[in-house]
Amino acid sequence: MKIGYFIGHFPYIKLLNNINYIKKYAHGGTEMAAYHLAVNMAKKGNQIDVFTSSIDSKNSDEIYPNMTIHRHATSFKVASANASLKLIYKPLNYDLDIIHAHSPIPYSDLPALLYAKRKKVPFILTYQFDGQETGGSFTRNKGVSLYNKFFINKVLDAANVIIATTKSFANESPFLKKYKKKIVVIPNGINIEEITTSYTKDESRNILGLPLDSHIILFLGSLVPYKGPDILLKAFEIIKKDFPSTKLIFAGRGSMIDELRDLSKKMGLDNDVTFQGFVKEELKPLYYKSSDIFCLPSTTMAESFGIVNLEAMASGVPIVASNLGGIPDIVKHGENGLLIKPCDIHSLADALKCLLNDDILRKKMGNNGIMFADNYTWEKIAKETEELYTNTLKNW
């Protein structure tokens, strides 16, 4: 099968450990999901062409077994998003069997739609999250607003199949409500061997220089409003009264880091909260293994999946996360974690206290998480996606 993937940013894997890379070419769960899907589809013998933007104003092609990444020169930037006008017409030079775009990213889904119409091939769309019109710069928010108003329904209308990553998100998203008949649920995945480690918890803590005699709560991800790091910090202030030796680690960077540092100082938590900043890929498994609880207190539907929850589960860590978007499909309340009401500081504090107070419950949820995460390998996700492509082409 000749498959074309359209994605606004496609990670430069060799640059992931470069501390300055993310400032020039942002990526998150959506982009990493697109990367792993493409790689695994290539491993299955399909011919893959990825059409994306470049980190700079130069065109380049990266050639791998069964996969070529076409990086088109950045024409302009909107907030942290690189956009290339060449995505509109350059891919038309290639003949493909099926097109798959990741949305809502207008720099990829609109060119993909144009290609599908011009070439008369099926158009698959993975709808990763709802574009939120708040939480960023004025330019970014205005761009999202215009996209939601004028373009998203055109893209959803045109897609032959819409992939949602969870059933919960498909049911909750205001944009997906009228497209339920053509929605198929295929989740994102993880590479278990890449995000787990053979080191013990104590060994992992020794390597990272973390205390052996404290409970550790971990937040790993971008420090941005919709992920709720400020909610976690305020809840941590409450739980410190009953669990004074507990530590909180924020691993990651983002627009809120200075605000969070200032808030931590005002609360007198300087010695108990660590802002780790940029974390190299090979160190992430050690942070998961070192932690007693993983927390993702997201506040909006921009968090449609929360792949870090799965990664933490694979390391045997219980989860505390918000009951919104697609998270309830991954975090099963009382089984592998606890779900809390979004933006509710006291609800979050109570859930964290519950787990901190019960070693047996944490271990039970952690073991359940390991078994649950095993169902979400990229091998399995690629197989399911390939079957969808085959069936779509049969009915085309």
Secondary structure, DSSP 8 states (H G I E B T S, - for coil): -EEEEE-S----GGGTT-TTHHHHS---HHHHHHHHHHHHHHHTT-EEEEEEE-SSS--EEEEETTEEEEEE---EEETTEEE-GGGGTGGGGS--SEEEEEES-HHHHHHHHHHHHHHT--EEEEE-----SSSS-HHHHHHHHHHHHHTHHHHHHH-SEEEES-HHHHHH-TTTGGGGGGEEE----B-HHHH--SS-HHHHHHHHT--SSS-EEEEES---GGG-HHHHHHHHHHHTTT-TT-EEEEEB--TTHHHHHHHHHHTT-TTTEEEEES--GGGHHHHHHH-SEEEE---STT-SS-HHHHHHHHTT--EEEES-TTHHHHS-BTTTEEEE-TT-HHHHHHHHHHHHT-HHHHHHHHHHHHHHHGGGBHHHHHHHHHHHHHHHHHT-
